[in-house]
């Protein structure tokens, strides 16, 4: 699978869940959730079996940023044929870069590389949902995303905390 | 079960077989013409996948009819969330109300009723996407929704 050096130590690669999903990555997920969750009273409880099924079905793409081999960021996408347009679209499901790498355009270059991988697969439209708790709009605009959000997402709690 | 929301206007949950006909396909085309942010990508619904989602129990279709004729719809996917397995989330896929029925409180009544149906099923969180081409955020605000995020899109084929 595709792999490229961002610097001498930093690499970007597409990986399988078997390659990247270990205790270290799960710790990153917990850190990620603690930083950006908009519903912190709902406990993080990933359905890994469903992620594996999506990978087996060819829907999941995991792009991993590593420093000297240690995972420091990830971008996970779902590739689906649009129900309305039957075009191949990608929706970012997870995006995280460890705080110490959020400088010097590392995050932007990683995301730009992810877009290149998706374009090679024939993806026509890629979407990112920027949470109010973790705004990276400026990075998306530098990468050529539409300057005005395509959509804003509203949320309503219908049920009590679990 | 059919609920009256105004004189001659009813709402109810329907199956695709009940509601998907030439008339609703025309409404979909009107809807697309009004709100699609990428007008150069032709509308080409994958009805087979909608039927598969319905068969899997993941689709909810709520129809508003005026004198028996479909004039609005709210379609949701309803799934346990992949990150929060204990929580069932609903995501709006399609929402439309014919222009002549807007600005009369019907949209608000329809959406409030839809939220009640989803709540009765155990849905904990419902999400609505507001396109830049059709802003109904003030209606959502009045129903207790809050802004969660912004969706940015990039065309990779240009």
Interface residues (C-beta under 8 A of the other chain):
Chain A: X33 X38 X39 X42 X43 X44 X45 X46 X47 X50 X51 X81 X82 X83 X84 X85 X86 X87 X93 X115 X118 X119 X123 X124 X125 X126 X127 X128 X129 X130 X131 X132 X137 X140 X141 X143 X144 X145 X146 X148 X149 X150 X151 X152 X153 X154 X155 X156 X157 X158 X159 X160 X162
Chain B: X32 X37 X38 X41 X42 X43 X44 X45 X46 X49 X50 X80 X81 X82 X83 X84 X85 X86 X87 X93 X115 X118 X119 X122 X123 X124 X125 X126 X127 X128 X129 X130 X131 X132 X137 X140 X143 X144 X145 X146 X147 X148 X149 X150 X151 X152 X153 X154 X155 X156 X157
